[in-house]
């Protein structure tokens, strides 16, 4: 084979020898193997997708758990405060919650006996003296 001539035919002359044809057949076999391997891989992924698609769809549609609104615990009713009334005479002090033994039933509506007698002007020793 002559490399001195650089014509279109001379460039490919070496392919028409026995070694050239064997090399071409080997290249074609290699390309075919790669082609069929790619087709097989595509078919395998297609089969896997057909099998796994329903599973993926379920996983994608996973529902978030709903939150249940809890009702707050009922507040206990406040205990009624003991009602301590205001003195009838002076209206400044509270009446005795626990009056002394010498108080008469009339004195129990006042902060002290002296307040009842003076009309709320003065207060005695046993006066509650708690501001109303």
Secondary structure as UniProt FT lines:
FT   HELIX           8..11
FT   HELIX           13..16
FT   HELIX           18..60
FT   STRAND          93..94
FT   TURN            101..102
FT   TURN            105..106
FT   HELIX           107..109
FT   HELIX           113..118
FT   TURN            125..126
//
